[in-house]
Amino acid sequence: MVSEDVLLRRTEQWFVRQGAPTMIEGYGFRSHVLPRMTPALTFVAVGSLAWLVLQQSSGLSRWLLLGLIVATTVSAWVLLSLFVRRMPSFSPRTTVLVLVAYAVTPVATPLVQSAIDIKFTAPDGDRETDSVWVALVWFVVVFGFAFVATMLATTYGLGALLKAAIRHVIADLRNSVHLLGRALPPMLFVTLFLFFTGELWQAMNQLRWPRVSLVVLLFAAITVLAAAARLRDEIGRVEQDLRPEVLRGACEGTPLSGVEIAAPLPPRRLTGRQVRNLLVMLAIRQLVQAAVVGLALFAFFVLLGLIVVTPEIAEQWIGSPPALSWLGVPQAMLRNATLFAAFGSMYFSVISMSDAEHRRQFFAPVLEKVERTLEVRAVYLDVRERAAA
């Protein structure tokens, strides 16, 4: 007979694997987030030693030391990951120790490098001071970004959600082909003739990839904002049917599968963090499908350009020989295809969210996962309350 404490801990691990760690009762930074962040933080901190190795060694010794550091870093990641799977809760002293050790590393590393340089090479003082300050600022920025990114990814289970999205890529591809077949004709009616505009080819021949990337990010931001507003409404419509037979079906395949449920359970109110976690769960699936549609559109426009736009036509539109990519095709064509693919995926994602058939095909399976998560959470809280009584 499994004890209730073990049952609760296994259920909490199930929530983590589902990408919904915020469903854990008492979910907090010190008790749950920081322990699971520790392997990634250790990877960043120990990996910073590679910078010292690259600065101070050369030849074969550099690569041997670098290989040793990489092996040590990966080993530390694996060992700490096995440790935190038990989901330990750090004490206040351990929390302070971990945070201080991580905060000291980006400051200590360039100072150690400076001390070594002064001892062995004795460079110019002012130049050495400037170099130390540049390295110090760079390390602090990188370590700060790594900490914030790791904290957000751990808090909302982004790693597990991305794994689930990858597992559904094939299904999304199959679904996207069907949906693209319905959406492509009206979308091409808007964009197809613009693809053959000479002024646009001239602009794309001059526009560099960083600026094209900014345009793509702009379209992605619009998609995220539209999806966030729409998906928040979808989460509000999720119904929690907490009858015993429904709860038993939801708990099948989970650590709570053997729990006795004799009566309906009351719905449990979600916190703002939990709503955001479910929102991220749905948004990632939406963005993955948008990316799949964008790749399909990119391939379509590249193929269309290869068939229709000959080198002579491209030169006539641009007014000069077009700049070629390493693939031997005009860069303007690739940039045009990227631009229209980003616009098309944004258009498809935003417009299709209001289509009832699309919601049935795409949102229904994801919403069922959300409903199951909430139903398992209701049973989990009931078992927790009975254990505390």
N, C-alpha and C positions, 0 to 999 in steps of 0.2 A: 504494500500500500504506500503510494507516494505521499509524503507529507505536504501540507498546504503551502509551506514556505518554498519547497522545491517546485511545486506546481506553479506558484506565482512567479518564481524566477524564470522558469522555462517559458511561461507565457510572455514575460517581458522580453526575453530573447526572441520570441516569435514576432512580437511587435517590431523589434529592430530589424529582423530579416524582411519584414513586409514593407519597410520604409516608413513606418509610422511610430517612431520611438516616443513621440510626445504623448501617446496614449497611456504610457506608464504613469501610474499615480505617483505624485511627488517628484516628477521629472524635473531635475535641476542641473545647474552647471557643475557643481562640485560632486553631486551624487551620481550623475550619469554621463554628462557630456565630457568633462575633462578626462576621466579615465579612458574613454574611447578615443579621445584626441591624442593621448600620450604616444602611441606608436608613430603617428604622423609627425608630431612635434619632435620626437627623438630622431626620426629620419632626417628632418630639416637641420636639426642642431648638429648631429654627428656628420651629416653630409657636408656641412660648412668646412669641415677639416680638409675636404678635397681642395678647397681654394688655397689653403696654406701649402698643401703638397705641390700644387701646380706652380705656386710662386717660388718655392724654395728648392725644388729638385729638378733634375733634367735627365734625359736619356732613359735607360732601362729602369733605373731606380724610381723615377717618377711614376712609371706605369705599374711597377710592383706595389709601391705604397698606395697608389690610387686604387688598385684592385683589392688590396687589403682593407682599405676604408670602405669600399663599396660592399664587400662581403660582410664586414662588421655591421654596417648600416642595415643591410637586408636581414641579417640574423637578429639584430635588435628589434626590427620591425616585426618579424615573425614571432619571436618569443613574447614580446609585449602584447601582440595581438591575441596569442593563446591565453595570456594572463587576463586580459580585460574581457574575454568572452564570458568569464564568470561574473562580469559586471560589478566589480568591487566599488565601494564608495570611499572616496578619499577623505581622510581626516583633514581638519583645517590646517594642521601643520604640514601634512603631505601636499596639500593644495598650494600653500605658500612656497614650499620647497620646489615644486615642479615649475611654478610660474616664475620664480626668481631665477632658477637655473636656465630657463628658456630666454628670459629677458637679458641675462648677463652674456649669453653666447654671442649675439651680434656685436656687442661692445668689446668683448675680450678677444675675439678672433682678429680684427684688424690691429688691435694694440699689440698682440703677440707678434703679428707680422711686422709691425713697425719696430718692435724691440729687436727682432732678429736682423732686420735690415741695418739698424744703427750699429749693432754689434759687429756684423761681418763686412758690411759694405761702406758704412760711414758716409752716406750721401749728404747732399746739401740740406741744411736744416729746414729752410723755408719750404723747399720743394717736398721734403719728406712730410712735413706737417700738413701741407695741402693734400697730399696723397692719402694720409691717414684719415683726414676729415671726410674726404670723398668716399673712401671705403666704408667708414663708419656710418655715414648717412645711407649709403646703398644697402648695407647689411640690415640696418634698422627698418628701412622701408620694406625690403624683401621678407624679413622675419615677421613684421607686423601684418603684411598682406597674407602670408602663409597662415598666421594664427587666426585671422578673421575668417578666411576662406575655409579653413579646417573646422572652425567652430560652427559656422553656418551649415556646412555639409554634414557635420555630425549631429547637430541639433535636429535637422529635418530629414535625416536618413537619405541624403542624396545618393550615396554610394549604392545602397540597396535599390533605390528607385531607378538608377541608371542601369543596373544589372537587369531589373525587370523589363525596362524599356528595350534593352538589347535582345532579351528573350522573345519579345513581341515584334521584333523588326520584320520577320518573315510574314507574320500575320498582317502587320501594318502595310507591308509592300503589296500583299494580295488585295487588301482592302483599298489601298490608295490607287491601284490600277483601275479598280471599278469606279471609284469616285472621280479619278482624273478623267476617265472616259466621259463622265457626265459633265464635268466642269470645264474640260478643255475647249469645246467649241465656243461658248460665250467669252471665255478668257482670251482666246486667240483673236476673236473679233475686235477686242480692245487693243491687243498688243502686237498682232502679227504685222500690220502695215508699218508700225513704228520701228520694227526690227530692220526694215529696208530703207530707213531714212538716212540719207547721206550725211546730214548735219550730225546725227547721233554717232555715226561711225567716225566722223572727224573728231568729235569730242572724246570718244572712247579710245581713239588712237593716241591722244595726248594725255588722257587721264591715267594716273599711275594707280597701281593696285592698292596702296594704302587708302586712297580716297574712295576707291570702289568698295573697299571693306567697310568704310564708314557709312556709305549708303546702305550696304547690306545690314549693318548693325542698326541703322535707323528703321528699316523695314521690320527687323526682328523686334525692336522695342515696341513698335506699333502693334505687332502681333501679340506680344506679351501683355500689353495693356488691355487690348481687346479681350484676350483670353481670360485675364484675371477678372475682369468685370463679369464676363459671361459665366465663368466657372464658379464664381462665388454664388451666383444665383442657382447654379446646378447643385452645389453643396447644400444650400438652403432647402432644396426640394427633396433631398434624400430622406426617405421615411425609415424610421426605426421600428420594425415589427418585432417585438420582443416576446412573442408567444413561446412557450416551452418547445414545441416541435420545430419552430424556426430557429431557435437558439441552439438546439441540439444539432440541427443540420449545419449551422454555421461553424460549430465547434469541431465538426468532423475533420480529422487531419491536423488538429492543433493539440497542444498539451492539455486543453480543457475538454477533450472528447469524452472522458469518463465521468465528468461532473454531473451530479444529479440536479435536474432543473424541474421543479414541481409546479411552479406558478409563473405567470408573466412578470417580467421585471420592468420597473419604471424607466423611461428614457433618461439618459444622463446628459447634462448640459456640457457643451464643449467650451473650452477656453479659447482665447484668441490665438494662442500658439498652436493648439490642436487644429483649429480651422485653417490656419496657414499651412500646416503640415499636409492636410488633405488637399488644399489648393495646389501645393507644389506637386503632390502625387498626380493630380489630374493635368496640371500644366505641362509636366514633363512628357506625358503621353501625347499631348496636343502638339508640343514643339517637335517631338520626334517624328510625328506624321508630317508636319509642315516641312521638316528637313528632307524627308523621303520624297515628298511632292516636288520640292525645289530641285533635288537632284534629277528627278525625272524630267522636269522642264528644262534644266540645263542641258541634259543629253539631247532633248528634242531640238532646242535651238542650235546647238552645235552641229547636229546632223543636218538640219535645214540649211545652215550656213555653208557647210561643206558641199551640199548638193547644188545650191542656187548661186552662191556668191563666189565667183571665180576670182583668181588673183587680179585679173584685168578690171573686173567690176569693182573690187575693193579699192584698187588704186584710183579709179575714176571717182569714186565717192569721196575718198580721203583727200585726193588732190596730189598725192605723192606716194611712193612705194610704202605699203604698210609695214609697220614694225612687226616682225615675226617672233613668235614664242619659241621655246625650245622644242615644241612639237612640230614646228614648221608651218603652223597656221597663223593667220593674223591675230595679234593680241587684241585688236579691236573687236573681233568676233567673239573671243572668249569673254571679254569684259561685257559686251552686249548680252551674251547668254547669261552671264552671272547676274547682271542687272535685272533682266526680265524674269529669271528664275526666282530671284528674291522678291520681286514685286508680285509675281504670280502666286508664290507660296503664301505671301501675306494676304493677297486677295482671296485665295482659296480658303485659308484658315479662318479669316474673319467672316466671309459671306456664308460659308458652310455651317458655321455654328448656329445659324438661325434656321437651318434646314432640318425638318423633322426626321427625314430618312437618315441623314448623316448622324444625328444624335442617337438614333436607334442602333446604327451599325457600330459607331465608335464609342459613344459615351456609355451605353448600356453595360458593356462588360466592365468598364472601369468603375461605374457607379455601383455595380454589384460587389466589386471588391471593397469599395468604401463602406457599403452597407454591412458586409461581412465583418470588416474591421470594427465597426461600431457595435455590432452584435456580440462579437467576442469580447470587446471592452466591457460591455454591460455584465457579462458573466464573470469576467476577471474582477471587476469591482465588487460584485456580489460575493465572490469567494474571499476576497480580501477583507470585506466587512465581517463576514462570518468568522474568519480566522482571528480578527481583532476583538471579536465579542467575547 
